[in-house]
Amino acid sequence: MIKECFLCKVKLERALLYNVEIDYCPKCSGIWFDEDELRQAKDQKDENLKWLDVDLWKDESKLKASRSGKLCPVDRLPLYEIEYADSGIKVDICNICKGIWLDRDEFKQIISYLKNRADWNILNSYYKSLAEEAIEVFIGPETIREEMGDLLTIIKLFNYKFLTQHPKISKIISGLPK
């Protein structure tokens, strides 16, 4: 199937974005992510963000969608514009194939948003994040190996963030007998 940019009316080209094969428009630089490719690209872009996922479909009561006027490159049906979590970034999604269209630079904006959110979550709701990741080891959505990696990442990040924000405690800990 040939995918086409709804805006530029040109064939989307294939490329690797952080080891994930995506489709992009050579004219407007929009990116089409098939189902789950956005999460995979985010995980490859920054290992420390693997544990932090935003499931756009998780809580339908918070999902505020409006027709975007754009068409899905896969099934040619209307895309719906929604806000990516509470980031203020509007993404276009297909409710049929679960694909996501990002306009130019929106991937960078999402990564920046997730980094800020991860920093806040690690320091302000660490135990909640830790509990959520521990539960995901058993129920998914990713494989047990991936979820264990996420859990270890959150523990490692907390260690780094805590020690850099509390250098006196770090000095005391490093001076303890081994």
Secondary structure as GFF3:
##gff-version 3
##sequence-region A 1 178
A	DSSP	beta_strand	13	17	.	.	.	ID=ss1
A	DSSP	beta_strand	20	24	.	.	.	ID=ss2
A	DSSP	beta_strand	31	33	.	.	.	ID=ss3
A	DSSP	alpha_helix	37	45	.	.	.	ID=ss4
A	DSSP	three_ten_helix	47	49	.	.	.	ID=ss5
A	DSSP	three_ten_helix	60	62	.	.	.	ID=ss6
A	DSSP	beta_strand	66	71	.	.	.	ID=ss7
A	DSSP	beta_strand	78	83	.	.	.	ID=ss8
A	DSSP	beta_strand	90	93	.	.	.	ID=ss9
A	DSSP	beta_strand	100	102	.	.	.	ID=ss10
A	DSSP	alpha_helix	106	124	.	.	.	ID=ss11
A	DSSP	alpha_helix	126	139	.	.	.	ID=ss12
A	DSSP	alpha_helix	144	165	.	.	.	ID=ss13
A	DSSP	alpha_helix	167	174	.	.	.	ID=ss14
###
